Amino acid sequence: MVYGFSNLSVFSDRFDPWLRVLQLLFLIGVVGTLVMLYSSYGLWRNARMRSWTTVYMAGVVLASSIFLWFTAASRILQSSLKY
């Protein structure tokens, strides 16, 4: 990426299929994150959880939220490949 910013000819049409693969991987990650957030909510409603399990689930939710923020901020899931 750093080389691409100094030499913009790297970002050409031949790089587009790899960007689509990257978008697909991010989309799979977003769907998995949403499923994980839903299951975490169900586990938090369970009153018999230990405190370390709660701390672990809070860490996973925080990491997932950061992933969702990065995906939204980088606009990697937009339909066009304008860069």
C-alpha positions in Angstrom: 0.0 0.0 0.0 2.8 2.4 0.8 4.4 1.8 -2.5 1.1 2.3 -4.2 0.7 5.7 -2.7 4.0 6.8 -4.2 3.4 5.0 -7.5 -0.3 5.3 -8.5 0.1 3.1 -11.6 0.0 0.1 -9.2 -3.7 0.7 -8.7 -5.0 -0.2 -12.1 -7.7 -2.5 -13.6 -5.5 -5.6 -13.1 -5.8 -5.1 -9.3 -9.6 -5.0 -9.3 -10.2 -8.8 -9.0 -8.0 -8.9 -5.9 -10.0 -6.0 -4.4 -13.2 -7.9 -5.0 -11.8 -10.9 -3.2 -10.8 -8.6 -0.3 -14.3 -7.2 -0.3 -15.8 -10.7 -0.1 -13.6 -11.6 2.9 -14.6 -8.4 4.7 -18.3 -9.2 3.9 -17.9 -12.7 5.4 -16.2 -11.1 8.5 -19.1 -8.6 8.9 -21.7 -11.3 8.7 -19.7 -13.4 11.2 -19.4 -10.4 13.5 -23.1 -9.7 13.5 -23.8 -13.4 14.3 -21.3 -13.3 17.1 -22.8 -10.1 18.6 -26.2 -11.7 18.5 -24.9 -14.8 20.3 -23.0 -12.7 22.8 -26.3 -10.9 23.7 -27.9 -14.3 24.3 -25.1 -15.4 26.6 -25.1 -12.1 28.6 -28.8 -12.7 29.3 -27.8 -16.0 30.9 -27.6 -15.3 34.7 -25.2 -18.2 35.5 -22.1 -16.8 33.7 -18.9 -16.5 35.6 -17.1 -13.1 35.8 -14.2 -14.2 33.6 -16.6 -15.3 30.9 -18.3 -11.9 31.0 -14.9 -10.2 30.7 -13.9 -12.5 27.8 -17.2 -11.8 26.0 -16.8 -8.0 26.5 -13.4 -8.2 24.9 -14.7 -10.1 21.9 -17.6 -7.6 21.5 -15.1 -4.8 21.7 -12.8 -6.4 19.1 -15.8 -7.0 16.8 -17.0 -3.4 17.2 -13.5 -2.2 16.2 -13.6 -4.4 13.1 -17.0 -3.1 12.1 -15.8 0.5 12.7 -12.7 -0.1 10.5 -14.9 -1.7 7.8 -17.2 1.3 7.8 -14.5 3.9 8.0 -12.4 2.4 5.2 -15.5 2.0 2.9 -14.1 -1.3 1.7 -17.6 -2.7 1.0 -18.8 0.0 -1.5 -19.9 -1.3 -4.8 -17.6 0.8 -7.0 -13.9 0.4 -7.1 -13.0 4.1 -7.3 -9.6 4.7 -5.7 
